[in-house]
Amino acid sequence: MNANCNVDFDYGAPREALAVLSPAAEQRWMMQYLPLVKRIVGQLSLQANQVLDREDMEQIGLMGLLEGLRRYGEPDEHFGRFVALRIRGAILDELRRQDWRPRQVRQQAHKLRDSIRGLARQLGREPGEDDILAHTGLSARDYQDFLQAESCEAIESLDALLQGGQEQFHDAGSVVEERVLQQRLLEQALGHLNERERLILTLYYQHELNLKEIALVLELTDARICQLMKQAIAKACRFLTART
């Protein structure tokens, strides 16, 4: 499938002092942006369903939405992009707090990762799925679970870097600069990726598709999307880390 990715970031004009929303207005906007919370929960459910159910994730996401509303004021056309990272950040913070991957699972993942690297050195190329299954003895399902967990860890890393990049503006209370920086950081990171990697992250971050939906759009397997997601995020993280 030949898909083009045109990412258009509109920073918008600077806003005047933000009005405090009334409780009734907060409730109205919370209901209006509830579908955004649900979409983000759908994105993150692959990694969270072992420690948080969907209802818990939605409640945590709603708290992130409320925090965003109180910081931003009356939503405009840019608010959705601003608050999406806050909603995801609230959920990921809770996942990290609960240590969603038990130590034994993490150790097994490290061993499998090392085994795949060793196979790549042995073959002199990137091993395909059939190579990995034959080498490790994993079932196709177990290998897909491993890839999903790996890509979810990578997503957490990138979200943390994007969130951390905004901290310098928190004390100053400038929501405009905070929003612009969030968008600019992601735009710059995307610029260091190839077209397919850029498209995958754009579908995930800008269009709130989950990994399965991205696989359908690009007509690739779930496992391949997980690999490409991890690869794209690793490049983006290297770029963002080098800036700090």
Secondary structure, DSSP 8 states (H G I E B T S, - for coil): ----------------S-----HHHHHHHHHHTHHHHHHHHHHHHHHHTTT--HHHHHHHHHHHHHHHHHHH-S--TTHHHHHHHHHHHHHHHHHHHHTSS-HHHHHHHHHHHHHHHHHHHHHTS---HHHHHHHH---HHHHHHHHHHHHHHHHHHHHHHHHHTTGGGTTTT-HHHHHHHHHHHHHHHHTTS-HHHHHHHHHHHTS---HHHHHHHHT--HHHHHHHHHHHHHHHHHHHHHH-
